[in-house]
Amino acid sequence: MTIQAQNQGQRKVVMIAGLVMMAGLSMQATAGTVTTSFSSTASVNALCQTLSATTLAFGTYDPTSATDNTASTTVSVACTTGTVPSITFSAGTTSGATTAQRLLANGASTMQYNIYTSNTYTQVMDGSTNGKLTVTGTGLGTTVNATAYGKIPKNQLNVVTGNYSDSITVTVTY
């Protein structure tokens, strides 16, 4: 091979290399953008907790009094915001008691009483649609109170002397 032919071959290689480099420079990738989106979701279930109730303490009952003995109890509950629980009371633990007529017991002796939704003493807490308490939850960090009212009717002339009691179960349904 002559020097001239060798130089022409080297020129071709240099030209090809130059063209490849220029092609590489002119073919640089440009940045692009593609977007999409997604949803974020969560659910908060109704929840109630921190249930407590004060004693329904009637004090001393006088069978000859012209007035009923009355008292109140406060039920405290904390529920998630917007939860509207219903609060119901059991008939109690005294044998023969119903939600329509609760009984306080002193051994085998009983005395009638009942629990009502308001201090007008017209609607018994019997678990019916109107016979329960409702509150609206304002958050689990905040306790909401509901008051129930108890009444021992006057003129129970045959009650036996002694201390009477009953135990009521409070149920919060949400």
Backbone as a printed PyTorch tensor [residue, N CA C, xyz], in Angstrom:
tensor([[[  0.8520,  -1.1480,   0.0000],
         [  0.0000,   0.0000,   0.0000],
         [  0.9070,   1.2230,   0.0000]],

        [[  0.5190,   2.1840,  -0.7740],
         [  1.3250,   3.3910,  -0.8890],
         [  1.0000,   4.3290,   0.2460]],

        [[  1.8870,   5.2740,   0.4130],
         [  1.6740,   6.2360,   1.4930],
         [  0.4490,   7.0510,   1.2100]],

        [[  0.2070,   7.3110,   0.0160],
         [ -0.9620,   8.1040,  -0.3480],
         [ -2.2360,   7.3240,  -0.0300]],

        [[ -2.2440,   6.0580,  -0.3450],
         [ -3.4210,   5.2290,  -0.0630],
         [ -3.6040,   5.0850,   1.4380]],

        [[ -2.5010,   4.9620,   2.1650],
         [ -2.5890,   4.8410,   3.6040],
         [ -3.1450,   6.1220,   4.2030]],

        [[ -2.7050,   7.2700,   3.6900],
         [ -3.2150,   8.5580,   4.1890],
         [ -4.6960,   8.6990,   3.8760]],

        [[ -5.1090,   8.2460,   2.7140],
         [ -6.5320,   8.3350,   2.3510],
         [ -7.3500,   7.4480,   3.2780]],

        [[ -6.8410,   6.2880,   3.6370],
         [ -7.5430,   5.3840,   4.5790],
         [ -7.6500,   6.0100,   5.9480]],

        [[ -6.5710,   6.6580,   6.3830],
         [ -6.6110,   7.2940,   7.6920],
         [ -7.5780,   8.4580,   7.6700]],

        [[ -7.6150,   9.1860,   6.5310],
         [ -8.5470,  10.3080,   6.4000],
         [ -9.9760,   9.8060,   6.4780]],

        [[-10.2310,   8.6760,   5.8500],
         [-11.5810,   8.1130,   5.8730],
         [-11.9780,   7.7370,   7.3050]],

        [[-11.0300,   7.1510,   8.0150],
         [-11.2970,   6.7530,   9.4020],
         [-11.5580,   7.9980,  10.2420]],

        [[-10.7200,   9.0290,  10.0570],
         [-10.8940,  10.2750,  10.8080],
         [-12.2130,  10.9190,  10.4260]],

        [[-12.5760,  10.9010,   9.1480],
         [-13.8440,  11.4930,   8.7000],
         [-15.0190,  10.7320,   9.2790]],

        [[-14.9200,   9.4200,   9.2700],
         [-16.0190,   8.5980,   9.8150],
         [-16.1340,   8.8480,  11.3040]],

        [[-14.9840,   8.9010,  11.9840],
         [-15.0110,   9.1560,  13.4270],
         [-15.5970,  10.5260,  13.7120]],

        [[-15.2380,  11.4910,  12.8850],
         [-15.7770,  12.8490,  13.0420],
         [-17.2730,  12.8830,  12.8130]],

        [[-17.7200,  12.1560,  11.7920],
         [-19.1530,  12.1090,  11.5100],
         [-19.9150,  11.4370,  12.6500]],

        [[-19.3110,  10.3810,  13.1900],
         [-19.9600,   9.6860,  14.3080],
         [-20.0530,  10.6240,  15.4970]],

        [[-18.9780,  11.3690,  15.7670],
         [-19.0010,  12.3040,  16.8880],
         [-20.0280,  13.3990,  16.6570]],

        [[-20.1000,  13.9280,  15.4560],
         [-21.0690,  14.9730,  15.1580],
         [-22.4840,  14.4250,  15.2620]],

        [[-22.6460,  13.2180,  14.7750],
         [-23.9690,  12.6010,  14.8580],
         [-24.3430,  12.4180,  16.3170]],

        [[-23.4030,  12.0180,  17.1560],
         [-23.6510,  11.8370,  18.5780],
         [-24.0000,  13.1490,  19.2370]],

        [[-23.2990,  14.1980,  18.8520],
         [-23.5810,  15.5050,  19.4330],
         [-24.9260,  16.0290,  18.9770]],

        [[-25.2580,  15.7960,  17.7410],
         [-26.5160,  16.3290,  17.2430],
         [-27.7000,  15.4600,  17.6550]],

        [[-27.4290,  14.2600,  18.1740],
         [-28.5060,  13.3610,  18.5530],
         [-28.6310,  13.2520,  20.0730]],

        [[-28.2090,  14.2690,  20.7880],
         [-28.3280,  14.2230,  22.2380],
         [-29.8020,  14.0800,  22.6210]],

        [[-30.0540,  13.2950,  23.6880],
         [-31.4280,  13.0910,  24.1540],
         [-31.9130,  14.3560,  24.8580]],

        [[-33.1300,  14.7330,  24.5700],
         [-33.7170,  15.8710,  25.2660],
         [-34.5860,  15.3350,  26.3930]],

        [[-34.6530,  16.0600,  27.5330],
         [-35.4430,  15.6140,  28.6910],
         [-36.9220,  15.7890,  28.3950]],

        [[-37.7230,  14.8080,  28.8180],
         [-39.1770,  14.8620,  28.6620],
         [-39.8420,  14.6500,  30.0160]],

        [[-41.1070,  14.9170,  30.1100],
         [-41.8480,  14.7500,  31.3550],
         [-43.1500,  14.0160,  31.0830]],

        [[-43.4360,  13.0460,  31.9150],
         [-44.6950,  12.3210,  31.8620],
         [-45.2640,  12.3620,  33.2740]],

        [[-46.5290,  12.6490,  33.4180],
         [-47.1330,  12.7200,  34.7570],
         [-48.3350,  11.8070,  34.8630]],

        [[-48.6520,  11.4750,  36.0810],
         [-49.8630,  10.7390,  36.3990],
         [-50.2890,  11.1740,  37.7890]],

        [[-51.3700,  10.6910,  38.2790],
         [-51.8120,  11.0210,  39.6360],
         [-52.3650,   9.7730,  40.3070]],

        [[-52.5080,   9.8240,  41.6210],
         [-53.1010,   8.7280,  42.3720],
         [-53.9470,   9.3180,  43.4790]],

        [[-54.8470,   8.5330,  44.0250],
         [-55.7250,   8.9710,  45.1050],
         [-55.1740,   8.5060,  46.4390]],

        [[-55.4500,   9.2900,  47.4580],
         [-55.1540,   8.8970,  48.8380],
         [-56.4930,   8.7580,  49.5380]],

        [[-56.7100,   7.6540,  50.2430],
         [-57.9880,   7.4390,  50.9110],
         [-57.7700,   6.9290,  52.3220]],

        [[-58.7570,   7.1620,  53.1720],
         [-58.7650,   6.6320,  54.5370],
         [-60.2080,   6.6010,  55.0060]],

        [[-60.5040,   5.7430,  55.9460],
         [-61.8330,   5.6570,  56.5400],
         [-61.6950,   5.7920,  58.0470]],

        [[-62.6810,   6.4310,  58.6700],
         [-62.7450,   6.5050,  60.1200],
         [-64.0580,   5.8590,  60.5350]],

        [[-63.9650,   4.7740,  61.2510],
         [-65.1640,   4.0880,  61.7150],
         [-65.7050,   4.7640,  62.9690]],

        [[-66.9950,   4.6380,  63.1630],
         [-67.6040,   5.1350,  64.3850],
         [-66.9970,   4.3790,  65.5600]],

        [[-66.7140,   5.1050,  66.6260],
         [-66.1150,   4.4980,  67.8030],
         [-66.5090,   5.2890,  69.0370]],

        [[-66.8560,   4.5920,  70.0980],
         [-67.1330,   5.2230,  71.3870],
         [-66.3150,   4.5150,  72.4520]],

        [[-65.8760,   5.2840,  73.4380],
         [-65.1110,   4.7200,  74.5480],
         [-65.2380,   5.6090,  75.7730]],

        [[-64.5410,   5.2930,  76.8230],
         [-64.5270,   6.0290,  78.0770],
         [-65.9390,   6.2120,  78.6270]],

        [[-66.6160,   5.1160,  78.8310],
         [-67.9740,   5.1550,  79.3650],
         [-67.9290,   5.1350,  80.8860]],

        [[-68.6850,   6.0480,  81.4960],
         [-68.8450,   6.0410,  82.9490],
         [-70.2340,   6.5740,  83.2810]],

        [[-70.6910,   6.2770,  84.4830],
         [-72.0010,   6.7670,  84.9350],
         [-71.9260,   7.0310,  86.4370]],

        [[-72.5760,   8.0950,  86.8470],
         [-72.6200,   8.4210,  88.2720],
         [-73.7360,   7.6280,  88.9440]],

        [[-73.6720,   7.5110,  90.2540],
         [-74.6760,   6.7880,  91.0330],
         [-75.9940,   7.5480,  91.0200]],

        [[-77.0720,   6.8160,  90.8580],
         [-78.4240,   7.3760,  90.9560],
         [-78.8000,   7.2950,  92.4420]],

        [[-78.4720,   8.3360,  93.1740],
         [-78.6080,   8.3330,  94.6380],
         [-79.8770,   9.0880,  95.0570]],

        [[-80.8790,   8.3400,  95.4830],
         [-82.1590,   8.9330,  95.8790],
         [-82.1520,   9.5090,  97.2990]],

        [[-81.2210,   9.1040,  98.0930],
         [-81.2250,   9.5500,  99.4890],
         [-82.2370,   8.7440, 100.2940]],

        [[-82.7590,   9.3460, 101.3310],
         [-83.7050,   8.6620, 102.2220],
         [-85.1270,   8.7940, 101.6850]],

        [[-85.8090,   7.6660, 101.6120],
         [-87.1950,   7.6360, 101.1290],
         [-88.1510,   7.6720, 102.3210]],

        [[-89.1250,   8.5660, 102.2580],
         [-90.1640,   8.6710, 103.2910],
         [-91.4740,   8.1930, 102.6750]],

        [[-91.9690,   7.0200, 103.0650],
         [-93.1930,   6.4830, 102.4630],
         [-94.4280,   7.3660, 102.6790]],

        [[-94.3930,   8.2640, 103.6480],
         [-95.5610,   9.1130, 103.9270],
         [-95.4630,  10.4770, 103.2460]],

        [[-94.3530,  10.7260, 102.5440],
         [-94.1750,  12.0190, 101.8840],
         [-95.2110,  12.2010, 100.7770]],

        [[-95.6070,  13.4410, 100.5620],
         [-96.5700,  13.7640,  99.5070],
         [-95.8960,  13.9220,  98.1420]],

        [[-94.5680,  13.7740,  98.0940],
         [-93.8520,  13.9430,  96.8210],
         [-92.9900,  12.7200,  96.5160]],

        [[-92.6980,  12.5270,  95.2420],
         [-91.8120,  11.4560,  94.7790],
         [-90.3680,  11.8000,  95.1520]],

        [[-89.5390,  10.7960,  95.3380],
         [-88.0870,  11.0090,  95.4640],
         [-87.5100,  11.0300,  94.0540]],

        [[-86.7100,  12.0180,  93.7530],
         [-86.0900,  12.1010,  92.4260],
         [-84.5770,  12.2560,  92.5630]],

        [[-83.8930,  11.8480,  91.5370],
         [-82.4300,  11.9630,  91.4660],
         [-82.0330,  11.8890,  89.9980]],

        [[-80.7710,  12.1310,  89.7180],
         [-80.3050,  12.0150,  88.3290],
         [-78.9560,  11.3170,  88.2930]],

        [[-78.6440,  10.7880,  87.1330],
         [-77.3480,  10.1690,  86.8750],
         [-76.8180,  10.7280,  85.5650]],

        [[-75.5150,  10.8700,  85.4930],
         [-74.8860,  11.3710,  84.2720],
         [-74.0440,  10.2670,  83.6600]],

        [[-74.3010,  10.0080,  82.3970],
         [-73.5280,   9.0320,  81.6310],
         [-72.5530,   9.8230,  80.7700]],

        [[-71.2760,   9.4690,  80.8430],
         [-70.2420,  10.1570,  80.0670],
         [-69.6480,   9.1940,  79.0560]],

        [[-69.5110,   9.6720,  77.8240],
         [-68.9810,   8.8430,  76.7490],
         [-68.1970,   9.7370,  75.7850]],

        [[-67.1810,   9.1700,  75.1700],
         [-66.4090,   9.8830,  74.1500],
         [-66.5250,   9.0990,  72.8480]],

        [[-66.9380,   9.7780,  71.7860],
         [-67.1390,   9.1260,  70.4870],
         [-66.4640,   9.9320,  69.3860]],

        [[-66.1440,   9.2480,  68.2890],
         [-65.5890,   9.9490,  67.1410],
         [-66.5690,  11.0320,  66.6960]],

        [[-66.0310,  12.1080,  66.1850],
         [-66.8360,  13.2520,  65.7760],
         [-67.9350,  12.8290,  64.8130]],

        [[-69.1540,  13.2530,  65.1040],
         [-70.3010,  12.9520,  64.2550],
         [-71.0060,  11.6550,  64.5850]],

        [[-70.4160,  10.8260,  65.4210],
         [-71.0650,   9.5820,  65.8250],
         [-72.2230,   9.9230,  66.7540]],

        [[-73.3840,   9.3360,  66.5120],
         [-74.5680,   9.6060,  67.3400],
         [-75.0040,   8.2850,  67.9890]],

        [[-74.4250,   7.9910,  69.1480],
         [-74.7740,   6.7330,  69.8070],
         [-76.0990,   6.8370,  70.5440]],

        [[-76.7280,   5.6990,  70.7580],
         [-77.9040,   5.6620,  71.6290],
         [-77.4770,   4.9800,  72.9250]],

        [[-77.9880,   5.5150,  74.0300],
         [-77.6410,   5.0260,  75.3520],
         [-78.8780,   4.4080,  75.9690]],

        [[-78.7790,   3.1440,  76.3190],
         [-79.9170,   2.4480,  76.9260],
         [-79.5000,   1.8680,  78.2690]],

        [[-80.5010,   1.6170,  79.1120],
         [-80.2760,   1.0490,  80.4390],
         [-81.0010,  -0.2810,  80.5350]],

        [[-80.4000,  -1.2200,  81.2500],
         [-81.0390,  -2.5130,  81.4840],
         [-82.1770,  -2.3580,  82.4980]],

        [[-82.9210,  -3.4260,  82.6880],
         [-84.0020,  -3.4340,  83.6860],
         [-83.4320,  -3.4330,  85.0980]],

        [[-82.1930,  -3.8350,  85.2450],
         [-81.5760,  -3.9200,  86.5610],
         [-81.4260,  -5.3770,  86.9640]],

        [[-80.8130,  -5.5880,  88.1180],
         [-80.5190,  -6.9490,  88.5570],
         [-81.5260,  -7.4940,  89.5710]],

        [[-82.4760,  -6.6700,  90.0240],
         [-83.4550,  -7.1460,  91.0000],
         [-84.4610,  -8.0640,  90.3250]],

        [[-84.6900,  -9.2140,  90.9240],
         [-85.6280, -10.1970,  90.3840],
         [-87.0130,  -9.5840,  90.2040]],

        [[-87.5960,  -9.7980,  89.0340],
         [-88.9340,  -9.2910,  88.7380],
         [-88.9500,  -7.9140,  88.0860]],

        [[-87.8040,  -7.2590,  87.9890],
         [-87.7440,  -5.9230,  87.3960],
         [-87.8580,  -6.0010,  85.8760]],

        [[-88.4550,  -4.9680,  85.2930],
         [-88.5110,  -4.7880,  83.8420],
         [-88.1150,  -3.3400,  83.5610]],

        [[-87.8910,  -3.0130,  82.2970],
         [-87.6000,  -1.6110,  81.9870],
         [-88.8370,  -0.7430,  82.1950]],

        [[-90.0200,  -1.3470,  82.2050],
         [-91.2490,  -0.5880,  82.4680],
         [-91.4290,  -0.3340,  83.9590]],

        [[-90.8560,  -1.1930,  84.8070],
         [-90.9470,  -1.0170,  86.2630],
         [-89.7020,  -1.6180,  86.9170]],

        [[-88.7410,  -0.7710,  87.2000],
         [-87.5210,  -1.2200,  87.8550],
         [-87.7760,  -1.3550,  89.3540]],

        [[-86.9290,  -2.1600,  90.0090],
         [-87.1010,  -2.4270,  91.4410],
         [-85.7780,  -2.2800,  92.1760]],

        [[-85.8310,  -1.5950,  93.3080],
         [-84.7200,  -1.5740,  94.2540],
         [-84.9420,  -2.7250,  95.2210]],

        [[-83.8730,  -3.3640,  95.6810],
         [-84.0240,  -4.5250,  96.5700],
         [-83.3170,  -4.2990,  97.8970]],

        [[-83.9560,  -4.8380,  98.9430],
         [-83.3950,  -4.9180, 100.2900],
         [-83.6680,  -6.3440, 100.7350]],

        [[-82.7310,  -7.2490, 100.4210],
         [-83.0060,  -8.6680, 100.6460],
         [-84.1430,  -9.0910,  99.7270]],

        [[-85.2060,  -9.6830, 100.3170],
         [-86.3680, -10.1120,  99.5320],
         [-87.3780,  -8.9810,  99.3420]],

        [[-87.2100,  -7.8630, 100.0330],
         [-88.1350,  -6.7220,  99.9170],
         [-87.7390,  -5.8560,  98.7260]],

        [[-88.7220,  -5.3070,  98.0420],
         [-88.4540,  -4.4400,  96.8880],
         [-89.2260,  -3.1290,  97.0110]],

        [[-88.7340,  -2.1470,  96.2770],
         [-89.3760,  -0.8390,  96.1930],
         [-89.3380,  -0.4180,  94.7260]],

        [[-90.4500,   0.0930,  94.2170],
         [-90.5400,   0.4890,  92.8150],
         [-89.7870,   1.7990,  92.5550]],

        [[-89.1780,   1.8610,  91.3820],
         [-88.5820,   3.1030,  90.8800],
         [-88.4580,   2.9720,  89.3730]],

        [[-88.1290,   4.0640,  88.7370],
         [-87.8330,   3.9720,  87.3140],
         [-86.8860,   5.0730,  86.8980]],

        [[-86.3950,   4.9580,  85.6660],
         [-85.4480,   5.9150,  85.0990],
         [-86.0660,   6.4870,  83.8340]],

        [[-85.9360,   7.8020,  83.6640],
         [-86.6130,   8.5390,  82.5980],
         [-85.6070,   9.3300,  81.7580]],

        [[-86.0310,   9.6790,  80.5550],
         [-85.1680,  10.4190,  79.6260],
         [-85.0940,  11.9090,  79.9350]],

        [[-86.0270,  12.4350,  80.7110],
         [-86.0030,  13.8640,  81.0560],
         [-86.6030,  14.0720,  82.4410]],

        [[-86.4420,  15.2740,  82.9610],
         [-86.9650,  15.5640,  84.2960],
         [-88.4650,  15.8820,  84.3050]],

        [[-89.1280,  15.6120,  83.1910],
         [-90.6010,  15.6720,  83.1810],
         [-91.1830,  14.3280,  83.6090]],

        [[-90.3330,  13.2910,  83.6600],
         [-90.6900,  11.9510,  84.1200],
         [-91.8690,  11.3550,  83.3440]],

        [[-91.8630,  11.5530,  82.0290],
         [-92.9440,  10.9980,  81.2000],
         [-92.4770,   9.8290,  80.3400]],

        [[-91.2380,   9.8350,  79.8790],
         [-90.7340,   8.7680,  79.0090],
         [-89.7370,   7.9020,  79.7700]],

        [[-90.1510,   6.6690,  80.0410],
         [-89.2860,   5.7130,  80.7360],
         [-88.1400,   5.2970,  79.8150]],

        [[-86.9600,   5.1150,  80.3920],
         [-85.8060,   4.5920,  79.6450],
         [-86.0350,   3.0980,  79.4400]],

        [[-86.7870,   2.7740,  78.3870],
         [-87.1590,   1.3730,  78.1340],
         [-86.5120,   0.8080,  76.8770]],

        [[-85.6420,   1.5680,  76.2290],
         [-84.9520,   1.0860,  75.0380],
         [-85.7240,   1.2890,  73.7490]],

        [[-86.9670,   1.7820,  73.8360],
         [-87.7380,   2.0580,  72.6160],
         [-87.1270,   3.2600,  71.9010]],

        [[-87.6690,   3.6130,  70.7680],
         [-87.1410,   4.7370,  69.9900],
         [-87.0270,   5.9990,  70.8360]],

        [[-88.0350,   6.2970,  71.6140],
         [-88.0040,   7.4950,  72.4580],
         [-87.4540,   7.2230,  73.8500]],

        [[-87.2930,   5.9690,  74.2090],
         [-86.8720,   5.5970,  75.5520],
         [-85.3950,   5.3520,  75.7000]],

        [[-84.5790,   6.1900,  75.0470],
         [-83.1290,   6.1080,  75.1830],
         [-82.5410,   7.5000,  75.0670]],

        [[-81.3280,   7.6500,  75.5030],
         [-80.6300,   8.9270,  75.4100],
         [-79.7490,   8.9230,  74.1740]],

        [[-79.5630,  10.0790,  73.5630],
         [-78.6270,  10.1970,  72.4480],
         [-77.7400,  11.4120,  72.6770]],

        [[-76.5320,  11.3020,  72.2120],
         [-75.5760,  12.4060,  72.2330],
         [-74.8880,  12.4140,  70.8780]],

        [[-74.1630,  13.4760,  70.5780],
         [-73.3840,  13.5260,  69.3420],
         [-71.9150,  13.6210,  69.7090]],

        [[-71.1340,  12.6710,  69.1930],
         [-69.7060,  12.6500,  69.4790],
         [-69.0040,  13.8720,  68.9360]],

        [[-68.0580,  14.3920,  69.7200],
         [-67.2920,  15.5630,  69.3100],
         [-65.7960,  15.2600,  69.2720]],

        [[-65.4610,  13.9950,  69.2590],
         [-64.0620,  13.5860,  69.2080],
         [-63.7190,  12.7300,  70.4100]],

        [[-62.8130,  11.7960,  70.2140],
         [-62.4730,  10.8620,  71.2860],
         [-61.7910,  11.5440,  72.4590]],

        [[-61.2730,  12.7290,  72.2500],
         [-60.6320,  13.4650,  73.3420],
         [-61.6090,  14.2670,  74.1680]],

        [[-62.8730,  14.2670,  73.7900],
         [-63.8750,  15.0700,  74.4850],
         [-65.0070,  14.1820,  74.9790]],

        [[-65.2790,  14.2420,  76.2730],
         [-66.3690,  13.4640,  76.8550],
         [-67.6670,  14.2410,  76.7120]],

        [[-68.7120,  13.5470,  76.2870],
         [-70.0420,  14.1400,  76.1630],
         [-70.9240,  13.5090,  77.2350]],

        [[-71.7240,  14.3170,  77.8960],
         [-72.5690,  13.8310,  78.9850],
         [-74.0300,  13.7700,  78.5780]],

        [[-74.7070,  12.7590,  79.0910],
         [-76.1590,  12.6210,  78.9220],
         [-76.7260,  12.3600,  80.3120]],

        [[-77.8310,  12.9930,  80.6250],
         [-78.4220,  12.8530,  81.9530],
         [-79.7170,  12.0560,  81.8750]],

        [[-79.8610,  11.1290,  82.8010],
         [-81.1050,  10.3720,  82.9660],
         [-81.6440,  10.7010,  84.3600]],

        [[-82.9530,  10.5860,  84.5120],
         [-83.6170,  11.0230,  85.7370],
         [-84.3680,   9.8620,  86.3740]],

        [[-84.1490,   9.6700,  87.6630],
         [-84.8050,   8.5810,  88.3790],
         [-85.8910,   9.1010,  89.3010]],

        [[-86.8830,   8.2390,  89.5250],
         [-87.9870,   8.6180,  90.4110],
         [-88.4680,   7.3920,  91.1780]],

        [[-88.5660,   7.5550,  92.5090],
         [-89.2430,   6.5760,  93.3540],
         [-90.6210,   7.1800,  93.6330]],

        [[-91.6940,   6.5020,  93.1950],
         [-93.0260,   7.0710,  93.4020],
         [-93.3850,   7.1680,  94.8980]],

        [[-94.1450,   8.1890,  95.2070],
         [-94.6300,   8.3810,  96.5830],
         [-95.6270,   7.2820,  96.9420]],

        [[-95.9580,   7.2040,  98.2110],
         [-97.0030,   6.3210,  98.7470],
         [-96.7060,   4.8320,  98.6340]],

        [[-95.4530,   4.4350,  98.6950],
         [-95.1400,   3.0050,  98.7970],
         [-95.1170,   2.6850, 100.3030]],

        [[-96.3030,   2.5220, 100.8510],
         [-96.4830,   2.4720, 102.3030],
         [-96.0120,   1.1800, 102.9520]],

        [[-95.8160,   0.1250, 102.1980],
         [-95.4610,  -1.1730, 102.7870],
         [-93.9890,  -1.5420, 102.6210]],

        [[-93.1290,  -0.5610, 102.3370],
         [-91.7080,  -0.8860, 102.1880],
         [-91.0990,  -1.2020, 103.5510]],

        [[-90.1330,  -2.1120, 103.5460],
         [-89.4450,  -2.5500, 104.7590],
         [-88.2670,  -1.6220, 105.0170]],

        [[-88.0330,  -1.3180, 106.2650],
         [-86.8940,  -0.4900, 106.6610],
         [-85.5870,  -1.1510, 106.2100]],

        [[-84.6370,  -0.3400, 105.7380],
         [-83.3260,  -0.8680, 105.3400],
         [-82.7720,  -0.1240, 104.1370]],

        [[-81.6670,  -0.5950, 103.6430],
         [-80.9950,   0.0010, 102.4820],
         [-81.3410,  -0.7870, 101.2220]],

        [[-81.7620,  -0.0700, 100.2060],
         [-82.1800,  -0.6750,  98.9400],
         [-81.1650,  -0.3230,  97.8570]],

        [[-80.9850,  -1.2560,  96.9360],
         [-80.0690,  -0.9880,  95.8210],
         [-80.4590,  -1.8160,  94.5980]],

        [[-79.8860,  -1.4430,  93.4950],
         [-80.0650,  -2.1390,  92.2300],
         [-78.8120,  -1.8520,  91.4080]],

        [[-78.5690,  -2.6160,  90.3920],
         [-77.4300,  -2.3800,  89.5090],
         [-77.9400,  -2.3550,  88.0730]],

        [[-77.6640,  -1.2640,  87.3940],
         [-78.1330,  -1.0430,  86.0190],
         [-76.9390,  -1.1380,  85.0720]],

        [[-77.1040,  -1.8480,  83.9820],
         [-76.0840,  -1.8960,  82.9340],
         [-76.4030,  -0.8240,  81.9010]],

        [[-75.4190,  -0.0090,  81.5870],
         [-75.5450,   1.0390,  80.5740],
         [-74.9410,   0.4960,  79.2730]],

        [[-75.6810,   0.6020,  78.1880],
         [-75.1890,   0.1490,  76.8880],
         [-75.1630,   1.3220,  75.9180]],

        [[-74.0460,   1.5070,  75.2660],
         [-73.8910,   2.5470,  74.2460],
         [-73.7940,   1.8300,  72.9030]],

        [[-74.7480,   2.1030,  72.0280],
         [-74.7710,   1.4870,  70.7010],
         [-74.4650,   2.5670,  69.6770]],

        [[-73.5170,   2.2920,  68.8010],
         [-73.1270,   3.2750,  67.7730],
         [-72.8970,   2.6110,  66.4540]]])
